[in-house]
Amino acid sequence: MNASAPFPFPYNDSFDSASGREYPLYFSDQSGAFSLYKTNDVQHSVVLRQVSTQPPIAWVPNAKGPATIIGNRNWTDLQVSVQVFIPSPNQSAFLGVGVSSAGVKISQARGVFFWASSSSFNVTSDINGNNIIGSGKTFRVSSSSPGRWTLLSLQVSGNNVFGCIDGTNLFQVRNVSLSLWGWVALGTSLYDDALFDNFKVSHADGSNDFCPFS
């Protein structure tokens, strides 16, 4: 892609066409380390893996956990999905939309961040997971358990936010008092192993029932 060209949109990446590359196209790590990883799972043959197990010695304030961003700072009204594999019950993975800042200001990033673990979820307005604007349990969604692939989906339309796990609508947060434009982010709560696959981003259709199953 030409450096002056706009980011391709809509965009999706299964990571399967990596052709020997070690790192994915267009993702920019802000903390932690995300690289391509070949598995023995035929349905997830090449995935994006968070591999850093220790926080860095940072010269500027950093996000609490690993995070990587993609896209355009001017993106707004998006629906985004990604499959995640979380080996540990103590780990959470997040999908973020409308991420406001990056680089040396990543610790100040605002937006909508959908955090999911094997038993619960939080929706926060900051990348460090402190400002909770929604929460609940995920136990009723059978595949949301450690050691299994789970589909996280997030739609931001205007100031309304909808989130799903495996096609089940988990939450709606309306009239969010944030400027919801910015990058998309993936990340984890801990410096530990986690896998991501089949990333997709497109324009939000505004539907209350957008939850994809795949």
C-alpha positions in Angstrom: 0.0 0.0 0.0 1.3 3.5 -0.9 2.3 5.5 2.2 0.1 8.4 1.1 -3.0 6.2 0.3 -5.9 5.9 2.7 -6.1 2.7 4.7 -8.0 0.0 2.7 -11.6 -0.2 4.0 -13.4 -2.4 4.7 -10.6 -4.7 5.8 -10.2 -8.2 7.0 -7.2 -10.5 7.7 -7.2 -14.2 8.4 -3.4 -14.1 8.6 -3.2 -17.2 6.5 -1.6 -15.5 3.5 1.4 -14.5 5.6 3.8 -16.4 3.2 6.7 -16.6 5.7 6.3 -13.1 7.2 6.9 -12.9 10.9 4.7 -9.9 11.5 1.2 -9.0 10.2 0.5 -6.2 7.8 -0.7 -2.8 9.1 -0.8 -3.7 12.8 1.3 -1.4 15.0 2.3 -2.7 18.4 2.0 -0.1 21.2 3.0 -2.4 24.1 3.8 -6.1 24.2 4.8 -8.0 21.0 2.4 -9.4 18.4 3.7 -11.7 15.8 2.4 -14.4 13.3 2.3 -17.9 14.6 1.7 -21.2 12.8 -0.5 -23.7 14.6 -1.6 -27.3 14.1 -5.3 -26.2 14.0 -6.5 -26.5 10.4 -9.2 -23.9 11.1 -6.7 -21.4 12.5 -3.5 -22.3 10.7 -1.8 -18.9 11.1 -2.8 -16.5 13.9 -1.7 -13.3 15.5 0.0 -14.2 18.9 0.9 -11.9 21.8 4.2 -13.3 22.9 5.7 -10.9 25.4 5.7 -12.3 29.0 7.2 -9.3 30.8 6.3 -5.6 30.8 8.9 -3.4 29.1 11.2 -1.0 30.8 9.3 2.1 29.4 10.7 5.6 29.0 7.2 7.0 28.8 3.9 6.0 30.5 2.7 2.8 28.8 -0.6 0.9 28.6 -1.0 -1.6 31.5 -1.1 -4.6 29.1 -0.1 -5.5 25.6 -1.9 -3.6 22.8 -1.6 -3.3 19.0 -3.6 -0.8 16.8 -4.6 -0.8 13.1 -6.5 1.6 10.8 -7.1 5.3 10.5 -7.3 7.9 13.2 -10.4 9.3 11.5 -12.4 6.1 11.5 -15.9 6.3 13.0 -19.1 4.3 13.0 -17.5 0.8 12.8 -18.3 -2.8 13.3 -15.3 -4.9 14.2 -14.9 -8.6 15.1 -12.0 -10.9 15.9 -11.7 -14.4 17.2 -9.6 -14.9 20.4 -8.0 -17.8 22.1 -7.2 -17.2 25.8 -5.4 -20.2 27.4 -5.5 -18.8 31.0 -8.7 -18.2 33.1 -7.0 -15.2 34.6 -6.4 -13.5 31.3 -8.7 -11.1 29.4 -8.6 -10.1 25.8 -10.0 -6.8 24.4 -11.3 -5.3 21.2 -11.2 -1.5 21.1 -12.8 0.9 18.7 -12.4 4.7 18.5 -9.0 4.6 20.0 -8.0 8.2 20.4 -4.2 8.2 20.8 -1.2 6.0 20.2 2.6 6.0 20.5 3.9 8.0 23.5 0.3 8.8 24.5 -1.1 5.3 24.4 -1.6 5.2 28.1 -4.0 8.1 27.7 -6.0 6.4 25.0 -9.8 6.7 25.2 -12.5 4.9 23.2 -14.6 1.8 23.7 -12.8 -1.3 24.9 -14.6 -4.6 25.2 -12.8 -6.9 27.6 -13.8 -10.6 27.8 -12.6 -13.4 30.0 -14.0 -16.9 30.5 -16.5 -15.7 33.1 -17.2 -12.0 32.7 -16.8 -9.0 30.5 -16.2 -5.3 31.0 -16.7 -2.3 28.7 -14.4 0.6 29.5 -13.7 4.0 28.1 -9.9 3.7 28.5 -7.3 1.3 27.4 -6.2 0.5 30.9 -9.6 -0.9 31.9 -10.3 1.5 34.7 -13.4 3.5 33.6 -16.1 0.9 33.4 -19.2 1.8 31.5 -20.7 -1.7 31.3 -20.2 -5.2 32.7 -21.7 -8.6 33.0 -21.2 -12.4 32.9 -20.2 -14.5 30.0 -20.9 -17.9 31.5 -24.1 -18.3 29.6 -22.1 -18.3 26.3 -20.9 -21.9 26.1 -17.7 -21.3 24.0 -16.5 -18.4 26.1 -14.1 -20.5 28.2 -10.3 -20.7 28.5 -8.7 -22.9 25.8 -11.4 -22.3 23.2 -11.8 -19.9 20.3 -14.3 -17.1 21.0 -15.7 -14.5 18.6 -15.7 -10.9 20.0 -17.8 -8.4 18.0 -18.2 -4.7 18.7 -20.3 -2.1 16.9 -20.1 1.7 17.4 -22.8 3.7 15.7 -23.0 7.3 16.6 -22.8 7.3 20.4 -24.3 3.8 20.8 -22.2 0.7 21.4 -23.3 -2.9 21.0 -21.2 -6.0 21.9 -21.5 -9.7 21.2 -19.7 -13.0 22.0 -20.2 -15.9 19.6 -23.3 -14.2 18.1 -25.0 -13.6 21.4 -25.7 -9.9 22.1 -24.2 -9.2 25.5 -24.6 -5.5 26.0 -25.9 -2.1 24.6 -24.5 1.2 25.9 -26.4 4.2 24.6 -25.4 7.8 24.5 -21.8 7.3 25.3 -20.3 10.7 26.2 -17.1 10.1 24.1 -15.8 11.2 20.7 -15.8 7.7 19.1 -13.4 8.1 16.2 -9.9 6.6 16.0 -8.0 3.5 15.5 -9.1 -0.1 16.3 -7.1 -2.0 18.9 -6.5 -5.6 20.0 -4.9 -6.5 23.3 -4.8 -8.4 26.6 -4.9 -7.7 30.3 -1.7 -9.5 31.1 1.7 -10.1 29.6 0.9 -13.7 28.7 0.0 -15.9 25.8 -3.1 -15.1 23.7 -4.1 -15.7 20.1 -6.2 -13.6 17.6 -7.6 -14.7 14.2 -10.0 -13.6 11.5 -10.0 -9.9 12.1 -12.7 -7.9 10.3 -13.6 -4.2 10.2 -16.3 -2.5 8.2 -18.8 0.4 8.4 -21.5 0.0 11.0 -25.0 -0.6 9.6 -26.6 0.8 12.8 -28.5 -2.4 13.4 -29.4 -3.5 17.0 -29.0 -7.1 15.8 -25.7 -7.1 14.0 -24.0 -9.9 15.9 -22.1 -12.1 13.5 -21.6 -15.9 14.1 -18.4 -16.1 12.1 
